[in-house]
Amino acid sequence: VSTGQEVAGPIRPSTVDKARTVTYICTSGTLCTSSVMEDVQGVPFGSYVDYVIDEKGWPILLLGEQSLHTQNIRKNSAVSLFCQLPRSQQSQTTAALSRVTIMGQVHPVPQEELLALKMAFIIILPYAEQIADSPRFHFYRIQPQKIYFSGGFGVQATWVDVASYEAARPDVTPRWNCNSID
């Protein structure tokens, strides 16, 4: 018997919200640059990096000037950053975890934004306080040109509109309970 009143189901986050939440929860990922080494010039080079996101969801990196990825960026600023939710239990397959790849250009963080972003970086990644003011480390920002979201193996995978991603707000609850993003 219908009462004429519809009962709304649970509100589910959009794909864009999920992508923004993954990049918010993760604070590290694989940065892929294009190698400048003579015998492997142009070959993708992946390295593990820590990051935080700014108000648009753009990744902020603290990179050492002697690191290979930094040397590569000096010659070609095109990069991708792959981040994936952590496993909540040993038996969970990593293929089932939500992940995001951000492709874009790396730029130095402008001086006028440096203080606020440095503070945010140190709050999220406390070890950075020891190196953030070193002249051998610099803050960089990835300006996204393309974003790809995968909900996990057998789950929706799609390109995400960059402007929609920038306007989305992450769900802050999963940072403390990273089991999944439903």
N, C-alpha and C positions, 0 to 999 in steps of 0.2 A: 504494500500500500504506500503510495507516494504521498508525502505531506506537502509537496510543492516547494520545499526548501532543499536546495542543493548543499551538500556538505563538501567543502573543498578538501582536496587531498593535501598531502604535505607539499610545501613549496620546495621545488628542486632548483638548485643553482643552474644557470645556463652554462654552456660550454665555455663562454668567455670568462664567466665568474670562476669556473674551475681552473682555467689556465692561469688566471691572475692569482688564485689561491695557491696553486702549486709553486709558482715563482716566489710567493711570499713565505711559504713554509720552508722551502729549501733555502739553505744559506751557502750551498756549495754546488759545484757542477763541473762539467767538462767543457773547457774553453777550447774551441777548435780554431786554429789560425792556419795560414798558408806558410809552409816552411820556406826559409830563405837560405838554408844550407845548400851548398853547391851541388852535392851529389843527390839531393832529394828536393830540389827547388820546386815549389808549387804543390808538393804533397801535403795533404792535411796533417796537422800536428795537433794532438789533443793533450791537454794538461789539466790537472785538477786545480780549481781555484775556488776561493770563497767570495761571496758577494752579498750585498744587500740591495733592496730595490728603493728607488726614489718614489715620489708621489705619483708619477705616471706609470710605475711598474718597470722602469728601465733599470737594468742591473748596473750597480756601482761596484767596481773592482779596485783592489789595492794591489798593484803589481810592482815587483822589483825590476829595476832597469836592466839587470843582467840576465833575467830569465829569458829562456828561448821564446816563450810566447810574446814577451814584450819586444824582443828584437824582430820577430815576425811582423808584429803590428806596426812597427815603424816603417816597414816597406809596403805593407798592405793592411789597411785598417778593417777590411771585411772579415768578420768572425761569425761563429755561431756559439751559443751557450746552451748546453743540454743539461737540464736538471730533472731529477726524478724523486718522487716521494720515497722515504726510507721504508724498509720492510718493518712491519710491526711484530713479526714473529719469524723464527728461523724457517719454518715450513712453507712460508709464503714465497711464491716464485716472483722474481723481480719483473718478469714479463707482464705480470698482472697489475703493476703499479702505474699510477698516472704520471705522465711526464710531459715536458714542454721543451721545445727547441726555439730559441730566439736567434734570428739571423739579422745582422745589421752591421753598422759601422761603429768603431770605437773612437771616442774623442776624449781628450783630457777634460776633467771637471773644471769649469771656470772658477777662477779665484773667489768670486763673490758667493759661490755656493759651497765652497770647500769646507768651511767651518761646520756648518750644519750636517753635511754628509759625512764628514770625518767623525763627528760625535755619534751619529746614527750607526756608523760602521763599528765603532768601538763598543757601543752598548750591545749590539747583536753579537759581535765577535771580539770579546775582551782582549785576546792576545794581541790584537792590532794596535793597542795603546803603546806597545813596545816599539813599533816600527812606523806608525802613521806619520811621525814628524821627521823621519829619516830622509835625508836628501837622496837616498838610493831607492825610495819607494814613492809611487805617485798614484793618485786616484784617477780612474778612467770610468767612462759611462758608455754603455752599449745603447745606441739609438736603434730601436727595432725597425726593420723594413718588412720582415715576414715573421709570423709566429705560427708554430705548429703544435697542436695539442693532441695527445693520445691518452685516452682514459684507461689504457691497459690492454693486454692481449684480448682480442675479440670484442673490444668495446669501441665506441665511436672514436675516430681519429679524423681531424679536420684542420684546415687552416683557420686561423682566428684573425679577424679584422683588427689591425693595429690600433686604430682610433677607438674602437669599442673596448679593447683590452685596456687602453690608457684610462678610459672613463670608468671602468669596472672597479669595484672595491673588493679586496680579498676577504674571505671568511676567516677571521682571526682565531676562531675556536680550534680548528684542526692543528695549529702550530703546537698545541699542547697535547693533542691526541691524533697522531699522524697515521692512523690505521688506513683511512681511505677518504676519498672525496666522492660522495654519492651525489 
